[in-house]
């Protein structure tokens, strides 16, 4: 194993440009993965930062001349799940 380390140190010192390139590519790769994980963790994995975040719903307004039809006929996923949980506290058994 010492022979391998000696060969690696000789190669690193004989080709400093290649060593700098490899170190830069690794640093950029680690930084990119860390940034992506931070965004995914903050947006998708962590719960919302306010009490009763599971009860969060989206409210849409209807504008005159809207060709999408009536707003009362459309429901977001959170609205539909909230309507399905009517009478439940915390997603448990009915009260």
ROSE-4610 file (N, C-alpha, C; in Angstrom, 1 decimal, always signed):
// ROSE-4610
residu = [X/X/X/X/X/X/X/X/X/X/X/X/X/X/X/X/X/X/X/X/X/X/X/X/X/X/X/X/X/X/X/X/X/X/X/X/X/X/X/X/X/X/X/X/X/X/X/X/X/X/X/X/X/X/X/X/X/X/X/X/X/X/X/X/X/X/X/X/X/X/X/X/X/X/X/X/X/X/X/X/X/X/X/X/X/X/X/X/X/X/X/X/X/X/X/X/X/X/X/X/X/X/X/X/X/X/X/X/X/X/X/X/X/X/X/X/X/X/X/X/X/X/X/X/X/X/X/X/X/X/X/X/X/X/X/X/X/X/X/X/X/X/X/X/X/X/X/X/X/X/X/X/X/X/X/X/X/X/X/X/X/X/X/X/X/X/X/X/X/X/X/X/X/X/X/X/X/X/X/X/X/X/X/X/X/X/X/X/X/X/X/X/X/X/X/X/X/X/X/X/X/X/X/X/X/X/X/X/X/X/X/X/X/X/X/X/X/X/X/X/X/X/X/X/X/X/X/X/X/X/X/X/X/X/X/X/X/X/X/X/X/X/X/X/X/X/X/X/X/X/X/X/X/X/X/X/X/X/X/X/X/X/X/X/X/X/X/X/X/X/X/X/X/X/X/X/X/X/X/X/X/X/X/X/X]
num = [1/1/1/2/2/2/3/3/3/4/4/4/5/5/5/6/6/6/7/7/7/8/8/8/9/9/9/10/10/10/11/11/11/12/12/12/13/13/13/14/14/14/15/15/15/16/16/16/17/17/17/18/18/18/19/19/19/20/20/20/21/21/21/22/22/22/23/23/23/24/24/24/25/25/25/26/26/26/27/27/27/28/28/28/29/29/29/30/30/30/31/31/31/32/32/32/33/33/33/34/34/34/35/35/35/36/36/36/37/37/37/38/38/38/39/39/39/40/40/40/41/41/41/42/42/42/43/43/43/44/44/44/45/45/45/46/46/46/47/47/47/48/48/48/49/49/49/50/50/50/51/51/51/52/52/52/53/53/53/54/54/54/55/55/55/56/56/56/57/57/57/58/58/58/59/59/59/60/60/60/61/61/61/62/62/62/63/63/63/64/64/64/65/65/65/66/66/66/67/67/67/68/68/68/69/69/69/70/70/70/71/71/71/72/72/72/73/73/73/74/74/74/75/75/75/76/76/76/77/77/77/78/78/78/79/79/79/80/80/80/81/81/81/82/82/82/83/83/83/84/84/84/85/85/85/86/86/86/87/87/87/88/88/88/89/89/89/90/90/90/91/91/91/92/92/92/93/93/93/94/94/94/95/95/95]
x = [+0.8/+0.0/+0.9/+2.0/+2.9/+3.4/+3.6/+4.0/+2.9/+1.7/+0.6/+0.5/+0.7/+0.7/+1.9/+3.0/+4.2/+4.0/+3.4/+3.1/+2.1/+1.0/+0.0/+0.6/+1.5/+2.1/+3.0/+3.7/+4.6/+3.7/+2.6/+1.8/+1.2/+0.7/+0.1/+1.1/+2.3/+3.4/+3.9/+3.8/+4.3/+3.3/+2.0/+0.9/+0.0/+0.5/-0.3/-1.6/-1.5/-2.7/-3.8/-3.5/-4.5/-5.0/-4.2/-4.6/-5.6/-5.3/-6.1/-7.5/-7.5/-8.7/-9.6/-9.0/-9.7/-10.3/-9.5/-10.0/-11.1/-11.0/-12.1/-13.4/-13.3/-14.5/-15.1/-14.4/-14.9/-15.6/-15.0/-15.5/-16.8/-16.9/-18.1/-19.2/-18.9/-19.9/-20.4/-19.6/-20.1/-20.9/-20.5/-21.3/-22.7/-22.7/-24.0/-24.9/-24.4/-25.3/-25.8/-24.9/-25.3/-26.4/-26.3/-27.3/-28.6/-28.6/-29.8/-30.5/-29.7/-30.3/-30.9/-30.3/-30.8/-32.2/-32.3/-33.5/-34.6/-34.3/-35.3/-35.7/-34.8/-35.1/-36.0/-35.7/-36.5/-37.9/-38.0/-39.3/-40.1/-39.6/-40.4/-40.4/-39.3/-39.2/-39.6/-39.2/-39.6/-41.0/-41.7/-43.1/-43.1/-44.3/-44.4/-44.2/-43.7/-43.3/-44.4/-45.6/-46.6/-47.5/-48.2/-49.1/-50.2/-50.5/-51.6/-51.3/-50.1/-49.8/-50.6/-51.0/-51.8/-53.2/-53.6/-54.9/-54.8/-53.6/-53.3/-54.1/-54.8/-55.6/-55.3/-55.6/-55.4/-56.7/-56.8/-58.0/-57.8/-58.8/-58.7/-59.8/-59.6/-60.7/-61.2/-62.4/-63.0/-63.1/-62.7/-62.8/-63.9/-64.5/-65.6/-65.0/-65.8/-65.3/-64.4/-64.2/-63.3/-63.9/-63.1/-63.6/-63.5/-62.8/-62.6/-63.8/-64.9/-66.1/-66.2/-67.1/-67.3/-66.2/-65.8/-64.7/-65.2/-66.6/-67.1/-67.0/-66.9/-66.8/-65.4/-64.4/-63.0/-62.5/-61.8/-61.2/-59.8/-59.0/-57.6/-57.5/-56.3/-56.1/-56.3/-55.7/-55.8/-57.3/-58.1/-59.5/-60.2/-60.0/-60.7/-60.4/-59.1/-58.7/-59.3/-59.4/-59.9/-61.4/-62.1/-63.5/-63.7/-62.8/-62.9/-62.6/-61.9/-61.6/-62.5/-63.6/-64.5/-64.9/-64.9/-65.3/-64.1/-62.9/-61.8/-60.8/-60.2/-59.2/-57.8/-56.9/-55.5/-55.5/-56.5/-56.4/-56.7/-57.1/-57.4/-58.8/-59.4/-60.7/-61.7/-62.9/-64.0/-64.2/-64.5/-64.8/-66.1]
y = [-1.2/+0.0/+1.3/+1.2/+2.4/+2.7/+1.6/+1.9/+2.6/+2.3/+3.0/+4.5/+4.7/+6.1/+6.9/+6.2/+6.9/+7.2/+6.3/+6.6/+7.7/+7.7/+8.7/+10.1/+10.2/+11.5/+11.9/+11.0/+11.4/+11.9/+11.3/+11.7/+13.1/+13.3/+14.6/+15.7/+15.5/+16.5/+16.7/+15.7/+15.8/+16.4/+16.4/+16.9/+17.9/+19.0/+19.9/+20.5/+20.7/+21.2/+20.1/+18.9/+17.8/+17.7/+17.8/+17.7/+18.8/+20.0/+21.1/+21.0/+20.4/+20.2/+19.2/+18.1/+17.0/+17.6/+18.3/+18.9/+19.9/+20.7/+21.6/+20.9/+19.9/+19.2/+18.5/+17.9/+17.3/+18.4/+19.5/+20.6/+21.1/+21.3/+21.8/+20.7/+19.5/+18.4/+18.3/+18.4/+18.4/+19.6/+20.8/+22.0/+21.9/+21.3/+21.2/+20.2/+19.1/+18.1/+18.7/+19.4/+20.0/+21.1/+21.9/+22.9/+22.2/+21.2/+20.5/+19.9/+19.2/+18.6/+19.7/+20.8/+21.9/+22.4/+22.6/+23.0/+22.0/+20.7/+19.6/+19.4/+19.5/+19.3/+20.5/+21.7/+22.8/+22.9/+22.4/+22.6/+21.3/+20.1/+18.9/+18.1/+18.1/+17.2/+17.8/+19.0/+19.7/+20.1/+20.0/+20.5/+22.0/+22.6/+24.0/+24.6/+25.8/+26.4/+27.2/+26.6/+27.3/+26.2/+26.5/+25.5/+25.0/+23.7/+23.1/+23.2/+23.0/+23.1/+22.1/+21.1/+20.1/+20.7/+21.7/+22.3/+23.5/+23.7/+24.7/+24.4/+25.4/+25.3/+26.4/+26.2/+27.2/+27.9/+29.2/+29.9/+30.5/+30.3/+30.9/+31.8/+32.8/+33.8/+33.6/+33.8/+33.7/+35.1/+35.3/+36.6/+36.5/+37.6/+37.7/+37.3/+36.5/+36.0/+34.9/+34.3/+33.1/+32.0/+31.4/+30.3/+29.0/+29.0/+27.7/+27.1/+27.9/+27.4/+27.9/+27.4/+27.9/+27.5/+28.4/+28.0/+27.1/+27.0/+26.1/+24.7/+24.4/+23.1/+22.5/+23.4/+23.0/+23.0/+22.0/+22.0/+21.5/+22.1/+21.7/+20.4/+19.8/+18.5/+18.7/+19.8/+20.0/+20.3/+21.0/+21.3/+20.0/+19.1/+17.9/+17.0/+16.9/+16.1/+16.7/+18.0/+18.6/+18.3/+18.3/+18.0/+16.5/+15.7/+14.3/+14.0/+14.9/+14.7/+15.6/+16.0/+16.8/+16.0/+16.7/+16.0/+15.3/+15.3/+14.6/+15.6/+15.3/+16.1/+15.5/+16.1/+15.6/+14.3/+14.1/+12.9/+11.6/+11.6/+10.4/+9.9/+9.2/+8.7/+9.9/+9.7/+10.8/+11.1/+12.4/+12.8/+12.3]
z = [+0.0/+0.0/+0.0/+0.6/+0.6/-0.8/-1.6/-2.9/-3.7/-3.5/-4.2/-3.7/-2.5/-2.0/-2.5/-2.7/-3.2/-4.7/-5.4/-6.8/-7.0/-6.1/-6.2/-5.9/-4.9/-4.6/-5.7/-6.3/-7.4/-8.6/-8.9/-10.0/-9.7/-8.4/-8.1/-8.2/-7.8/-7.9/-9.3/-10.2/-11.5/-12.5/-12.1/-12.9/-12.1/-11.7/-10.8/-11.5/-12.8/-13.6/-13.5/-13.8/-13.7/-12.3/-11.3/-9.9/-9.6/-10.0/-9.8/-10.5/-11.7/-12.4/-11.7/-11.3/-10.6/-9.3/-8.5/-7.3/-7.5/-8.5/-8.9/-9.3/-10.1/-10.5/-9.3/-8.4/-7.2/-6.3/-6.2/-5.3/-5.9/-7.2/-7.9/-7.7/-7.9/-7.7/-6.3/-5.3/-3.9/-3.7/-4.2/-3.9/-4.6/-5.8/-6.6/-5.8/-5.4/-4.7/-3.4/-2.7/-1.4/-1.6/-2.7/-3.0/-3.4/-4.2/-4.6/-3.4/-2.6/-1.4/-0.5/-0.3/+0.6/+0.0/-1.3/-1.9/-1.7/-2.0/-1.9/-0.5/+0.4/+1.9/+2.3/+2.0/+2.4/+1.8/+0.5/-0.2/+0.0/-0.1/-0.1/+1.2/+1.9/+3.0/+4.3/+4.6/+5.8/+5.8/+7.0/+7.1/+7.0/+6.7/+6.7/+8.1/+8.1/+9.4/+10.1/+10.2/+11.0/+11.5/+12.6/+13.3/+12.3/+12.5/+11.7/+10.2/+9.7/+8.3/+7.5/+8.0/+7.2/+6.8/+7.5/+7.1/+6.1/+5.6/+4.6/+3.3/+2.8/+1.6/+0.6/-0.6/-1.6/-2.0/-2.1/-2.4/-3.8/-4.7/-6.0/-6.2/-7.0/-7.2/-8.7/-8.9/-10.2/-10.8/-12.0/-12.7/-13.7/-14.0/-15.0/-16.4/-17.1/-18.4/-18.4/-17.2/-17.1/-17.8/-18.8/-19.6/-18.9/-17.7/-17.0/-16.3/-16.3/-15.6/-14.2/-13.5/-12.1/-11.2/-10.3/-9.3/-8.3/-8.1/-7.1/-7.5/-8.8/-9.3/-9.3/-9.1/-9.1/-7.6/-7.2/-5.9/-6.0/-5.1/-5.1/-4.3/-4.3/-3.6/-2.1/-1.6/-0.1/+0.3/-0.6/-0.3/-0.2/-1.2/-1.3/-0.1/+0.3/+1.4/+2.7/+2.8/+4.0/+4.1/+3.0/+3.0/+3.4/+3.0/+3.3/+4.8/+5.4/+6.8/+7.7/+7.3/+8.1/+9.3/+10.4/+11.7/+12.3/+11.7/+12.3/+12.9/+13.9/+14.5/+14.4/+13.6/+13.5/+12.6/+11.8/+10.9/+11.6/+12.9/+13.6/+13.4/+14.4/+14.3/+14.5/+14.0/+14.1/+15.6/+15.9/+17.2/+17.7]
